[in-house]
């Protein structure tokens, strides 16, 4: 039997793939950012985006002479020392790209730069935190598409998972400006991406990075939740139950359909109706999905 030239096979496959992606309207994914991100220091007045949120103004008012300012390709960064800032931008640039890719977004959709405020002093962080609506126990948080980060490496209270989680919130706000995700979808996606982004950056298999979840909130109850629980134990259950739902969609179903599910929910469909419209070829109805979902824990 005559052998088919391998080079010709790959050339034909590449042509077919490009034509197929074009046919369904899928944009070519942006290339992953480099591992080393240039940190270009600038004066505050020279930044390309000088619009500050209320919290941003409060942050820069704390020992203002000590703040330095810089830009990367996608972020405006305010910091005290370049060592902390350099580590942060390396991760937030990757997290932005990774989250945008998962949501099928192109660079054009997130070209407006958001602000990142990097704190490295615990006392300054507490002074700032007391002026915000964030809870007193917050280590870092996203407000809109801005990031407020407390880098306390010596105490071990800052980690890449937290950074990726909060960056996910900021990127979602940046991509879906003025459109608010339900709390279970917002936190579930941020928790999922918190681990998946780290695994992707390290070249690891995402399922191997994930831990078993203790997700005891009934799915119907979870999808009906409009607000966060009020006690600490319930909050933990809420986060893990929310992640379980998103993890199932991302791990066991076609990942490229997730943005369509999000759009359905944001356009007013109930979660079960949006699910059936997007994944209806996988399950005959939502009840069939729930039976399989109960057996899923990783």
Kinemage of the C-alpha trace (Angstrom):
@kinemage 1
@onewidth
@group {chain A} dominant
@subgroup {mainchain}
@vectorlist {calphas} color= white
{ca unk a 1} P 0.000 0.000 0.000
{ca unk a 2} L 1.363 3.388 -0.980
{ca unk a 3} L 2.211 5.605 1.976
{ca unk a 4} L 0.462 8.974 2.222
{ca unk a 5} L 3.094 11.738 2.628
{ca unk a 6} L 2.951 12.861 6.263
{ca unk a 7} L 3.820 16.474 5.436
{ca unk a 8} L 0.977 16.628 2.909
{ca unk a 9} L -1.420 15.173 5.489
{ca unk a 10} L -0.581 17.889 8.022
{ca unk a 11} L -0.827 20.589 5.347
{ca unk a 12} L -4.285 19.385 4.332
{ca unk a 13} L -5.337 19.074 7.970
{ca unk a 14} L -4.167 22.611 8.744
{ca unk a 15} L -6.076 23.936 5.720
{ca unk a 16} L -9.191 22.061 6.785
{ca unk a 17} L -8.882 23.306 10.357
{ca unk a 18} L -8.547 26.933 9.263
{ca unk a 19} L -11.540 26.598 6.925
{ca unk a 20} L -13.584 24.894 9.644
{ca unk a 21} L -12.835 27.590 12.222
{ca unk a 22} L -13.664 30.295 9.681
{ca unk a 23} L -16.913 28.546 8.803
{ca unk a 24} L -18.175 28.585 12.384
{ca unk a 25} L -16.930 32.110 13.029
{ca unk a 26} L -14.312 31.180 15.631
{ca unk a 27} L -11.516 33.732 15.963
{ca unk a 28} L -7.919 32.564 15.915
{ca unk a 29} L -6.768 32.408 19.557
{ca unk a 30} L -4.293 35.060 20.683
{ca unk a 31} L -0.807 33.762 21.450
{ca unk a 32} L 0.028 33.188 25.113
{ca unk a 33} L 1.977 36.056 26.694
{ca unk a 34} L 5.730 35.637 27.224
{ca unk a 35} L 6.940 34.461 30.620
{ca unk a 36} L 8.925 37.652 31.220
{ca unk a 37} L 6.736 40.763 31.078
{ca unk a 38} L 8.368 44.206 30.653
{ca unk a 39} L 7.414 46.610 33.448
{ca unk a 40} L 7.625 50.117 31.980
{ca unk a 41} L 7.641 52.696 34.767
{ca unk a 42} L 5.796 55.950 34.030
{ca unk a 43} L 4.631 59.050 35.790
{ca unk a 44} L 1.013 58.982 36.917
{ca unk a 45} L 0.075 61.711 34.415
{ca unk a 46} L 1.622 59.733 31.544
{ca unk a 47} L -0.458 56.577 31.982
{ca unk a 48} L -2.711 55.695 29.060
{ca unk a 49} L -5.650 55.147 31.408
{ca unk a 50} L -5.722 57.686 34.231
{ca unk a 51} L -9.355 57.040 35.200
{ca unk a 52} L -9.392 55.853 38.810
{ca unk a 53} L -12.235 54.197 40.660
{ca unk a 54} L -13.270 55.414 44.107
{ca unk a 55} L -11.240 52.634 45.700
{ca unk a 56} L -8.324 53.420 43.417
{ca unk a 57} L -8.256 57.032 44.613
{ca unk a 58} L -8.300 55.835 48.227
{ca unk a 59} L -5.433 53.437 47.585
{ca unk a 60} L -3.172 56.055 46.013
{ca unk a 61} L -3.916 58.491 48.842
{ca unk a 62} L -2.069 56.217 51.289
{ca unk a 63} L 1.534 57.474 51.432
{ca unk a 64} L 1.169 58.787 47.864
{ca unk a 65} L 4.846 59.662 47.405
{ca unk a 66} L 5.780 55.978 47.731
{ca unk a 67} L 3.616 54.756 44.855
{ca unk a 68} L 5.261 53.922 41.556
{ca unk a 69} L 3.327 53.425 38.340
{ca unk a 70} L 3.908 51.294 35.280
{ca unk a 71} L 2.174 49.746 32.307
{ca unk a 72} L 2.241 46.375 30.685
{ca unk a 73} L 0.491 45.461 27.461
{ca unk a 74} L -2.846 44.970 29.233
{ca unk a 75} L -2.648 46.506 32.729
{ca unk a 76} L -1.899 49.718 34.597
{ca unk a 77} L 0.129 48.769 37.687
{ca unk a 78} L 0.590 50.774 40.898
{ca unk a 79} L 3.182 49.395 43.306
{ca unk a 80} L 5.822 50.105 45.934
{ca unk a 81} L 8.643 47.817 44.806
{ca unk a 82} L 9.389 46.393 41.366
{ca unk a 83} L 10.114 42.928 42.782
{ca unk a 84} L 6.490 42.406 43.879
{ca unk a 85} L 5.065 44.143 40.825
{ca unk a 86} L 7.089 42.007 38.424
{ca unk a 87} L 5.761 38.785 39.900
{ca unk a 88} L 2.187 40.085 39.823
{ca unk a 89} L 2.252 41.226 36.194
{ca unk a 90} L 3.752 37.926 35.078
{ca unk a 91} L 0.715 36.154 36.477
{ca unk a 92} L -2.079 38.632 35.690
{ca unk a 93} L -1.009 38.887 32.052
{ca unk a 94} L -1.233 35.109 31.730
{ca unk a 95} L -4.479 34.896 33.716
{ca unk a 96} L -6.084 37.551 31.509
{ca unk a 97} L -5.129 35.669 28.363
{ca unk a 98} L -6.223 32.327 29.811
{ca unk a 99} L -9.643 33.559 30.991
{ca unk a 100} L -10.304 35.453 27.756
{ca unk a 101} L -9.448 32.326 25.766
{ca unk a 102} L -11.875 30.242 27.832
{ca unk a 103} L -14.620 32.788 27.130
{ca unk a 104} L -13.868 32.985 23.421
{ca unk a 105} L -12.844 36.649 23.649
{ca unk a 106} L -10.327 38.394 21.419
{ca unk a 107} L -7.775 41.012 22.405
{ca unk a 108} L -9.921 43.725 20.865
{ca unk a 109} L -12.581 42.987 23.490
{ca unk a 110} L -10.265 43.615 26.438
{ca unk a 111} L -7.971 46.302 25.035
{ca unk a 112} L -8.963 48.919 27.647
{ca unk a 113} L -6.399 48.606 30.432
{ca unk a 114} L -7.561 48.006 33.997
{ca unk a 115} L -5.713 49.035 37.160
{ca unk a 116} L -3.798 46.775 39.545
{ca unk a 117} L -2.820 48.062 43.015
{ca unk a 118} L -0.070 46.038 44.671
{ca unk a 119} L 0.248 46.377 48.462
{ca unk a 120} L 3.183 44.823 50.295
{ca unk a 121} L 2.732 46.386 53.735
{ca unk a 122} L 0.139 44.873 56.074
{ca unk a 123} L -0.559 48.116 57.940
{ca unk a 124} L -1.152 50.011 54.719
{ca unk a 125} L -3.435 47.251 53.488
{ca unk a 126} L -5.526 47.373 56.652
{ca unk a 127} L -5.811 51.175 56.428
{ca unk a 128} L -6.996 50.829 52.839
{ca unk a 129} L -9.318 47.890 53.557
{ca unk a 130} L -11.093 49.830 56.313
{ca unk a 131} L -12.087 52.450 53.735
{ca unk a 132} L -13.681 49.950 51.343
{ca unk a 133} L -16.748 47.720 51.357
{ca unk a 134} L -14.607 44.588 51.191
{ca unk a 135} L -14.758 42.272 54.225
{ca unk a 136} L -12.139 42.792 56.928
{ca unk a 137} L -10.666 39.335 56.272
{ca unk a 138} L -10.035 39.978 52.554
{ca unk a 139} L -6.465 39.227 51.471
{ca unk a 140} L -7.068 40.581 47.957
{ca unk a 141} L -10.152 41.508 45.948
{ca unk a 142} L -11.446 42.670 42.596
{ca unk a 143} L -13.808 45.612 42.348
{ca unk a 144} L -15.193 45.982 38.868
{ca unk a 145} L -12.268 45.383 36.539
{ca unk a 146} L -9.676 46.673 39.027
{ca unk a 147} L -7.480 44.465 41.209
{ca unk a 148} L -6.409 45.259 44.782
{ca unk a 149} L -3.754 42.816 45.925
{ca unk a 150} L -2.048 42.322 49.264
{ca unk a 151} L 1.275 40.610 48.591
{ca unk a 152} L 2.462 39.152 51.888
{ca unk a 153} L 4.842 36.431 50.822
{ca unk a 154} L 6.676 36.291 54.150
{ca unk a 155} L 3.473 35.262 55.952
{ca unk a 156} L 2.275 32.932 53.228
{ca unk a 157} L -1.085 34.661 52.960
{ca unk a 158} L -0.863 35.372 49.240
{ca unk a 159} L -0.949 32.677 46.607
{ca unk a 160} L -1.344 32.299 42.855
{ca unk a 161} L -4.767 30.678 43.201
{ca unk a 162} L -6.129 33.770 44.944
{ca unk a 163} L -4.557 36.002 42.317
{ca unk a 164} L -5.994 33.952 39.438
{ca unk a 165} L -9.425 33.870 41.126
{ca unk a 166} L -9.547 37.645 41.598
{ca unk a 167} L -8.093 38.301 38.155
{ca unk a 168} L -10.888 36.171 36.702
{ca unk a 169} L -13.457 38.461 38.344
{ca unk a 170} L -11.696 41.524 36.929
{ca unk a 171} L -11.501 40.033 33.442
{ca unk a 172} L -15.179 39.035 33.497
{ca unk a 173} L -16.073 42.622 34.432
{ca unk a 174} L -13.824 43.862 31.644
{ca unk a 175} L -15.365 41.602 29.002
{ca unk a 176} L -18.998 41.828 30.151
{ca unk a 177} L -19.050 45.478 31.111
{ca unk a 178} L -22.347 46.366 32.786
{ca unk a 179} L -23.626 42.773 32.624
{ca unk a 180} L -23.618 41.030 35.994
{ca unk a 181} L -23.208 37.279 36.280
{ca unk a 182} L -25.296 35.399 38.883
{ca unk a 183} L -23.273 34.874 42.051
{ca unk a 184} L -23.092 31.078 41.632
{ca unk a 185} L -21.782 31.407 38.068
{ca unk a 186} L -19.401 34.250 38.898
{ca unk a 187} L -17.778 32.508 41.871
{ca unk a 188} L -17.918 29.045 40.317
{ca unk a 189} L -16.063 30.226 37.222
{ca unk a 190} L -13.514 32.199 39.276
{ca unk a 191} L -12.812 29.190 41.506
{ca unk a 192} L -12.447 26.894 38.510
{ca unk a 193} L -10.137 29.302 36.700
{ca unk a 194} L -8.121 29.862 39.875
{ca unk a 195} L -6.811 26.319 39.562
{ca unk a 196} L -7.025 25.850 35.792
{ca unk a 197} L -4.959 28.962 35.076
{ca unk a 198} L -2.136 27.821 37.352
{ca unk a 199} L -2.169 24.365 35.770
{ca unk a 200} L -2.073 25.919 32.296
{ca unk a 201} L 0.807 28.234 33.151
{ca unk a 202} L 2.800 25.297 34.565
{ca unk a 203} L 1.946 23.000 31.668
{ca unk a 204} L 0.042 20.621 33.955
{ca unk a 205} L -3.106 18.604 33.285
{ca unk a 206} L -5.956 20.571 34.853
{ca unk a 207} L -7.809 17.546 36.270
{ca unk a 208} L -4.676 16.415 38.040
{ca unk a 209} L -4.400 19.816 39.706
{ca unk a 210} L -7.984 19.800 41.001
{ca unk a 211} L -8.916 18.553 44.477
{ca unk a 212} L -12.081 16.748 45.515
{ca unk a 213} L -14.932 19.075 46.395
{ca unk a 214} L -17.284 19.025 49.371
{ca unk a 215} L -20.238 20.443 47.486
{ca unk a 216} L -23.339 19.671 49.518
{ca unk a 217} L -25.690 22.404 48.302
{ca unk a 218} L -28.485 20.962 46.189
{ca unk a 219} L -28.170 22.083 42.562
{ca unk a 220} L -31.666 23.592 42.362
{ca unk a 221} L -31.007 25.505 45.583
{ca unk a 222} L -27.625 26.711 44.295
{ca unk a 223} L -29.012 27.985 40.990
{ca unk a 224} L -31.745 29.880 42.820
{ca unk a 225} L -29.293 31.776 45.058
{ca unk a 226} L -29.212 35.536 44.482
{ca unk a 227} L -26.831 36.514 47.301
{ca unk a 228} L -23.892 35.128 49.219
{ca unk a 229} L -24.508 33.094 52.390
{ca unk a 230} L -24.038 34.905 55.683
{ca unk a 231} L -21.938 32.457 57.740
{ca unk a 232} L -18.439 31.179 57.075
{ca unk a 233} L -19.278 27.479 56.772
{ca unk a 234} L -22.085 28.173 54.317
{ca unk a 235} L -19.792 30.418 52.261
{ca unk a 236} L -17.297 27.566 51.891
{ca unk a 237} L -20.054 25.217 50.750
{ca unk a 238} L -21.316 27.829 48.324
{ca unk a 239} L -17.917 28.314 46.707
{ca unk a 240} L -17.267 24.592 46.329
{ca unk a 241} L -20.788 23.846 45.081
{ca unk a 242} L -20.513 26.664 42.545
{ca unk a 243} L -17.145 25.383 41.361
{ca unk a 244} L -18.543 21.868 41.014
{ca unk a 245} L -21.162 23.029 38.526
{ca unk a 246} L -18.686 24.991 36.392
{ca unk a 247} L -16.068 22.255 36.687
{ca unk a 248} L -18.547 19.725 35.291
{ca unk a 249} L -19.310 21.967 32.310
{ca unk a 250} L -15.617 22.577 31.629
{ca unk a 251} L -14.237 19.096 32.394
{ca unk a 252} L -16.910 16.760 31.060
{ca unk a 253} L -18.619 18.792 28.328
{ca unk a 254} L -17.265 20.734 25.312
{ca unk a 255} L -15.396 23.753 26.694
{ca unk a 256} L -16.148 25.903 23.672
{ca unk a 257} L -19.855 25.865 24.523
{ca unk a 258} L -19.439 27.480 27.945
{ca unk a 259} L -19.544 31.079 26.592
{ca unk a 260} L -22.862 30.247 24.890
{ca unk a 261} L -24.247 29.001 28.208
{ca unk a 262} L -23.117 32.241 29.883
{ca unk a 263} L -24.809 34.317 27.171
{ca unk a 264} L -28.024 32.376 27.602
{ca unk a 265} L -28.079 33.053 31.348
{ca unk a 266} L -27.179 36.730 30.892
{ca unk a 267} L -29.909 37.086 28.279
{ca unk a 268} L -32.546 36.055 30.806
{ca unk a 269} L -32.818 32.295 30.400
{ca unk a 270} L -33.038 30.178 33.512
{ca unk a 271} L -29.956 28.061 34.118
{ca unk a 272} L -31.764 24.837 33.198
{ca unk a 273} L -33.196 26.335 30.000
{ca unk a 274} L -29.787 27.717 28.986
{ca unk a 275} L -28.202 24.356 29.755
{ca unk a 276} L -30.664 22.410 27.611
{ca unk a 277} L -30.324 24.863 24.711
{ca unk a 278} L -26.528 24.538 24.730
{ca unk a 279} L -25.959 20.940 25.835
{ca unk a 280} L -29.251 19.358 24.764
{ca unk a 281} L -27.502 16.869 22.486
{ca unk a 282} L -25.688 15.444 25.522
{ca unk a 283} L -28.721 15.010 27.812
{ca unk a 284} L -32.361 14.524 26.937
{ca unk a 285} L -33.405 17.007 29.635
{ca unk a 286} L -32.134 18.793 32.740
{ca unk a 287} L -33.300 16.007 35.061
{ca unk a 288} L -31.088 13.543 33.166
{ca unk a 289} L -28.165 15.915 33.691
{ca unk a 290} L -28.866 16.222 37.426
{ca unk a 291} L -28.780 12.441 37.866
{ca unk a 292} L -25.333 12.271 36.325
{ca unk a 293} L -24.213 15.444 38.088
{ca unk a 294} L -24.873 13.952 41.541
{ca unk a 295} L -22.171 11.361 40.868
{ca unk a 296} L -19.585 13.973 39.896
{ca unk a 297} L -17.138 15.248 42.529
{ca unk a 298} L -13.952 16.032 40.611
